[in-house]
């Protein structure tokens, strides 16, 4: 018996506004991530940011979700942060977005 091929993931929503940032250096706090987003032209263009933390070790888990108010701003944030590596802290991590 042949197993069915796994289903392809659904396409992203045409007008999606939520962006996932991956490979965030773990020394970033919510405040320093918000400053990074704000200082690069996105201040006032989002209504939600979630940066999960490992409170035992005092570091983030390396990813965050940002919900933008407009689809166009989500696309701009994705374009800006894809391949981003000019972190405030020394890190070789390169941001990926989805």
C-alpha positions as CSV (number, residue, x, y, z in Angstrom):
1,X,0.0,0.0,0.0
2,X,1.3,3.4,-1.0
3,X,1.2,6.3,1.5
4,X,-0.5,9.4,0.3
5,X,1.8,12.3,-0.4
6,X,1.7,15.0,2.4
7,X,-0.7,17.8,1.5
8,X,1.0,21.0,0.5
9,X,0.6,23.9,3.0
10,X,-2.1,26.4,2.1
11,X,-1.0,29.5,0.3
12,X,-0.5,32.6,2.4
13,X,-3.5,34.9,2.6
14,X,-3.7,37.4,-0.1
15,X,-4.1,40.2,2.3
16,X,-2.2,38.8,5.3
17,X,-0.8,41.2,8.0
18,X,1.0,38.9,10.4
19,X,4.8,38.3,9.9
20,X,7.0,35.8,11.7
21,X,10.6,36.9,12.2
22,X,13.1,34.0,12.8
23,X,16.7,33.9,13.9
24,X,16.4,36.9,16.3
25,X,19.5,37.0,18.5
26,X,18.4,35.7,21.9
27,X,19.7,38.7,23.9
28,X,16.9,40.9,22.3
29,X,14.2,41.9,24.7
30,X,10.7,42.9,23.7
31,X,11.8,46.6,24.2
32,X,14.9,46.3,22.1
33,X,13.0,44.5,19.3
34,X,10.3,47.2,19.4
35,X,13.0,49.8,19.1
36,X,14.5,48.0,16.2
37,X,11.2,47.9,14.4
38,X,10.3,51.5,15.2
39,X,13.7,52.9,14.3
40,X,13.5,51.3,10.8
41,X,10.3,53.0,9.7
42,X,7.5,50.9,11.2
43,X,6.5,52.9,14.2
44,X,2.7,53.1,14.5
45,X,2.2,50.5,11.7
46,X,1.7,47.5,14.0
47,X,-0.7,46.6,16.8
48,X,0.8,43.4,18.2
49,X,4.3,42.0,18.8
50,X,4.9,38.7,20.5
51,X,8.5,37.7,21.4
52,X,8.4,34.5,23.5
53,X,10.9,34.4,26.3
54,X,12.7,31.7,28.3
55,X,12.3,33.4,31.7
56,X,14.5,30.8,33.4
57,X,17.5,31.9,31.3
58,X,16.4,35.4,30.5
59,X,16.6,35.1,26.8
60,X,14.1,35.1,23.9
61,X,13.4,31.9,21.9
62,X,14.7,33.3,18.6
63,X,11.4,34.2,16.9
64,X,8.6,36.8,17.0
65,X,5.3,37.5,15.5
66,X,4.4,41.1,14.3
67,X,0.9,42.0,13.2
68,X,0.9,45.0,10.9
69,X,-2.2,47.2,10.4
70,X,-2.0,47.0,6.6
71,X,-1.0,44.3,4.2
72,X,1.3,46.8,2.4
73,X,3.2,47.4,5.6
74,X,3.5,43.6,6.2
75,X,5.1,43.3,2.8
76,X,7.5,46.2,3.6
77,X,8.4,44.6,6.9
78,X,9.0,41.3,5.3
79,X,11.2,42.8,2.6
80,X,13.2,44.9,5.2
81,X,13.8,42.0,7.6
82,X,14.5,39.2,5.1
83,X,18.3,38.7,5.3
84,X,18.6,41.4,8.1
85,X,21.8,41.1,10.1
86,X,22.6,44.6,11.5
87,X,21.6,43.6,15.0
88,X,22.3,45.9,18.0
89,X,24.2,43.0,19.6
90,X,27.1,41.0,18.1
91,X,25.5,38.2,16.2
92,X,26.0,36.2,13.0
93,X,22.3,35.4,12.8
94,X,20.5,36.3,9.6
95,X,16.8,37.0,10.0
96,X,14.3,35.0,8.0
97,X,10.6,36.0,7.6
98,X,7.4,34.1,6.8
